[in-house]
Structures are given as C-alpha cells and as structure tokens.
Amino acid sequence: MNRERILTGHRPTGPRHLGHLVGTLQTWIALQERDACYFLIADLHVLTTDYAHPQRIQANVLEVVADWLAAGIDPQRSTLILQSAVPEHTQLALALSMLVSTARLQRVPTFKDQTRELGLQPSLGLLAYPVLQAADILLYKATRVPVGEDQLPHLELAREIARRFNPLFGVTFPEPQALLSSVPRLPGLDNRAMHTSYGNTLLLKDTPEETTRKVMSMYSDPTRVHPNDPGHVEGNPLFVYHTIFNPDRAEVEDLKERYRAGTVGDVEVKQRLACALNEALAPMRERRRDLAQHPERLREVLLDGTQAARPLAAQTLAEVYERMGLAPRVAQGEHARALPLVLGAFC
C-alpha cells in the first residue's frame, strides 16, 4: 500500500474546542490508520500574534497534546513534533525566504485580514508566517496537507516555493496537495466561526455543567420571538450541532419538524443538544482527565515524537544546504544529544 506523508498541526493557543474536533482531529484520526502522519505543535507560530505572553505557551502546548491524545491521536502510529525543538524548521524557512518576494507575501489574504484586525504595524514574523508554514510542510516532504479553505493560500505558497526551488537547485520537494475537510466550519456560541480569541467556544475539556451552561446561551433563530413562532432550521447553529453530534436521527428530525411548526421552543432543543453533546464527549473527557493528571506522559510523547522526526528534518535540510551551496550540516548525532536538554527544560 502506498502511504501518503501527511503534515499538519495546530498553534498551541489554548485547549482545543469542538471546531477543532470536527474540523481537523477526526480527519487526522482517520488518516493515521493508513498514512505516515506528522502532527506539529506549531509554537513558533504563536509568536507572530502573541509574543508578549510567553508564559502561556508551555502550558498551552500540554493542553493541546492532552486534547489530541484524548481525541484519538495515537503516538504509536503518528509522530507528534514540537516545532521549536527542531531548529531545521527555522533554518529551512530562512533559506526558502530568499525565493519569495515581500510583495507576494503581502498579497496573502490572511496577512491582510490579520493586519486589519490587529490594528497595528505587522511584524516581519507575521509577514513571513506563510514561509515558515511552507518550511514546516516541505521539511518533511509532505505529499498531502489537511487544511481548511482559509489556509489554501498558504498551501499554494508552499507549492509555489517547491516549484521555484526544484528547477533552480534540483528536484527536492514534492508539491503538497490539499486535503480539504468535509465538515464546514463549526459555528461558535454567537454564530461566528468558533475561535478561541472570540470567547465563543465549547472546549473538549469543559465539564458537563459548563457545556450545558454554554449550550443554553447559544445563538439560535433571531427571527423567532416566541416559542410558538415557526422557526428556521437551515443555518440555525442548534441544528448544525444536532446533525453532527446527536446520533438519534429520529429525535433530530422530530425536533426539526416541530421547530418549523412552532411547537417546540429553543429551551427544549438546547436541553436535548446538551444531553447529546455530553454523552458524545464523555469517553474523551475521561481519557483527558487521566492524561492531565500525568503531564510527564505528555512530555514523553512529545519528546519521543520530536526525536523521531529529527533525522528526516536533518536530512532534508542537508540536501537543501548542499544544493544551495551552503556549508555542510553538523552531524545529526550532535543535535540529537542536545534535544533532551531542550525539552527537559520544557515546563
């Protein structure tokens, strides 16, 4: 069987939420059954927008690893990597940055959006974010990259860099292909996209009581003034969630029919949704509680995966340096001896 090489990851900005579960994690869990998967904790990328709070990063890294493992990421079948502990990421990013103009980076849609949202002068790191992301992908010679539609421009830049590098210096990188999620972006509690910075998330680590409280505050149909008014199901976040998380299809169809007819109120729909969510998340929450009580296990998983990834990263960078006419690389063994010291200081 031909195995694809997968590279994807998350920025450790805090605990994962339901949007991460349905938008990425469930896809990753399926991919690890058949492909060679590299899952990146992209802590360097956090600095592009939140460099002023370094104390948050290490704790958030462990939160993300705990959520990944609880959701079903298996370190025996996948490789978990801490980005900042593999210096080849930044070394390759610098080398590749020579092949990209600043004008090209300024046209990246997410750069323009974030610049507008931040309301301040963007840093060089934010401008070069897609180049580091391209280096993340190309360093492991990934053939497929699971992405959301908003990340397609970043992946296209990685493909452009590969197309520019290969004819100039010799074929080195495959052109990574996008693997789009089949699940649309999950709405948050306020019907905007679920995002940590918006404060509208349902976290995987939330208790049943927290989940119920949040669900009862969810946005529904703004045109519906009274419980007996006919309501809209299409585009209603309550029914988006019921469709995804409630396994009782008969109950979901009954609620939809009654909602359209104005014979069921938002309160009952939300109560049924909270029950369905809590039941669906219960096994994951139990695994996560156990993991959170043993942070040394999380660090060990990350150390083992990062060490396993280093030879491939070093080999790729050695090829790039040689082909670009740069100095020979330091022996991999010397880097490997230093790695436990880097991660030993972690947390």
N, C-alpha and C positions, 0 to 999 in steps of 0.2 A: 504494500500500500504506500503510495506517495504521500508523505506528510508535508503539509504546509508549515512554514515557520511564521508564527504569529508574534507580533509585538504590540502591546497596548498597555495602558496604565491609567492611574489616577494621580492627581495632585493631592497631597495629604493636607486638606483644608479643614478636616474635622471628620466626625463619624459619617458613615455612608447612609444614604436615605433610600426610600423606595424607588425614586427615579433611577438611582444607580443600579438597584437590583434588577428592575425590568429592562432598563436601557442598555446595560453593559454586562453585569455579573452573570445573568442567566445565559447570555451568549457565550461568555468566557467558559463557563462550566461545561457547556456542550462541546466547545472547541477542544478542551483539554482531553476529551475522550479519544480524539483521533489525530490531533496535530501537536507540533512542538511549540509550546506556549511560553512566552516570556512576558511576565506581568511586572510592570515598572512602578515603583513608588517614586513619583517624579517630584522629589522635594526641592530640587534646584528651581523648578518652575514656579514654586510658591513665591520665591523671592522677587519675581517680576512684578507682583502686585502687592505683596505683603512683607517686604523686607524689614519693616520696622518692628515686627513682633517675632523675633527668633525663638523666644521661649515656647511658642506654641507648636513649633514644627515637630520636635521629637515625640511629644505626647500624641500628636495627630497621626504620626506615622504608625504608632502601635494601634491606635484606634482603627485605622484603615486595614491593617493586617488582620486584626481580630474580626472585622466585618467580612473581609474576603474569605477567611477560613471558615467562619460560621456559615456563610452563604453556600460554600461547597467547593471553593478553590482548594485543590489538593496539591500540597508541595511535593508529593511523590510523583506526580505526573506533570507538574508545571514548575517553572523557575521564577521565584519572586526575587526582585532585584531592588536594592536601594540605590537610586541614581547617583547620589553624591559620593557614594563609596566606590564608584567605578570612574576614575578620572578620565578614562578614554571617552566618556560622553562629551566632556567639555573640550578635550583636545581635538576630537573629530569635528565638533561644532566650529571651533576656530578655523580649522583647515577648510571646511566647507563654506564658511562665510566669505572666503575670497571669491567664490563663484556666484555670489548673489549681490545685486545692486541694492542700495538703500531705497531707491525708487520702487523696486519690486516689492520690498518688504512693507513699504508704506501703503501699498495697494491691498494688502491682506485685510479682508473685511473685519476680522476680529480685532486687529490693531486699531482700526478706525473707530470701532464700537467702544473698545475699552478706553481709548484716549478721550472720547466724548464723555463716557460715564465717570472716569476718574476726575475730569476737570482740571488736570494739571499737565505739566510738561512730561511726556513719557520718557522713561529711561532707555538707555541703549539696550539693556536686558530685555525690556518689553518689546522693543522693535525687533530684536534678534530671536525672540521666543520661537518663531517657527523654524529657524535654523537649528536651534538646539533640539527641537522636536524631530526634525529631519535626521539629525545625528543619532537620536535615540533609536529611530527605526532602522537606519542604514547600518548602524554599528553591528547589529545582529543579523543583517542581511535578511530582514523580514520580507516575506512574499505577500502576506496579507495583513491588513491592519483594520480591526474593528473600530469604526468611527460613527459618530452621529453626523447628520448633514452639515451642521455648523462647523465641523472640523475638516470637511472635504478640501477647502482651500489650503489648509496646512499640509494635507497629504499630497495635494497636487504640487506644492513647492518641493516636497521631498522627491517626488518623481522627476521634477524639472532638474533638480540637483544631480540625481543619478544620471539623467540623460546628458547633462553637461560634463560630468566627471568622466564617464566611460569612454567617450571618443577622445577626450584630451589625454587621459592618463592610462587607459587600458580598462577593459571591462572588469569591473569590481563589484558593482551593486546591481541587484535585480530592481526593477521598477515595482514598488509595492502596490498591490491592488486594494481598493477599499472593500470592506465588508460591512455593509450598512445594516443597522439594527432593523428588525422587522416591527419593532414596537415604537409607536410615536412617543415623543417626549411627554412624560407624565406631568399633568398639571399639579401645581402646588396647592396649598390650602386656600390661597387667594386667587386661584385660576391663572396666575402667571406660571411660567416654567418653574418647576421645582428647583430651587437653587439655595445653597447654604447662606449666601450673602443676603437673600431676601427674607430669611427667617420664616419660610413657609413650608418647611419640610416635615415629613414623617420619617423619623430615624429608625434604622433597623434595631438600634439598642433601646428604643423607647419601651417603657413598661406598658402593660395592657391599659392601665389607667391613663397614662399620658396619651396613648394612641386614641382611646375613646374620647378624651377631652378635645384633642385636636380635630378629630373627625366631626364632632358635634359643632365645631366652629367653621366648618368648610363652606366655601362658596358653593352655591347651587344655581338655581334659575332666578335671575334678578327680576324677571317679568312676573314672577308669581308672588302675589301679595298675601293671599290667604291659602291655607292648606287645602281648601276645596276648589281652588282655581286650577284649570288644566295647565299642566307643566310641560316643559320641553326636556326630552331625554337626550337628544342629539346635542353634543357639545357640553353637556352637563357633567362636571367632574365626578359627581357622585356615581353616575352610571358608567363613566370610564373606569372607575375603580372597581365597581361591582363586576363589570365584564372581565377584568383582568384577575381579580383576587377571589371572587365568590364562586366556588365550584358548584353550587346548587343552581344549575341553569334554570330550572323551573321557577325558583324563587325570584331570580333576576328578571325573567320575562314577566312574571306576575307583577313585580314592582313597577316595571316599565309601563305595563298596560294601565295599571291603577294610577300611576303618576300622570300619564297623558289624560286620563279621565278626570283627574282631580279628586280621587277617592283615597289617596294616601298622602300624608304630609311629609315634609323634609325630615322631621324628627325620627319617624319610624324608618325611613330609608337610611338615615345616618346610623341609627342604632344597629340595623341589620349589617351595614357595612363595617362598623366597628367590630362586631362579632366575627365576621368573615375574616377581617384582617388579623385579628388577634389569634384566631385559630390557625391561619396560614403561617403566621410568623412564630408561633410557639416553639417548634423544634429548633429553629435558628437562634432564637433568644436563649434557649437553654444551652446550646453549644457556645454561644458568645459569653455567657456568664462564666462558664468554666474557663474559657480562654483568657478572659480579663483577669481572672484570679491568678494566672500563671504567666506574667509578662515575659519571664525568661524563655518560655517556649516560643513566643512571638519573635523575640530577638534571635533565637537559634534558627528558626525557619528563615528569617531574613539573611542571617549570616551565611547559612548553607547555600541558599539560592544565589546570593551575590558572589560567593566564592566559585560556584559552579559556572557562573556567567563570565567570569573574568578571562579565562583562556580564549573564548570566542571574541570578546571585545578586544583583547590584546592582539590577536591575530589579524583582525580587520584593520586596526589602526596601524599595525606594522606594514600591511600591504599598502595602505594609503600613504604613509610616510615615504616608503621606498619609491612609490610611483610618482610622488610629488617632489622627489629629490631632497627629502629631509633626512636628518640624522637617523641612524639605526635606533630601534627601540631598546629600552632597558629590558633585561631578561624578565620574563613573566614570573619566575620564582621569587625575585626580589619584591615585586608588587604583592604577590600572594602572601608573603610573610608579613607585610605591613597591614593587610586588610583586617585581621582580627583586632589590631590596635585601634583602627578607625572605628569599627563597630563596637569594640569593647567600651569605648567612651560614650557610645550612644545610649542615651537615657541613663 
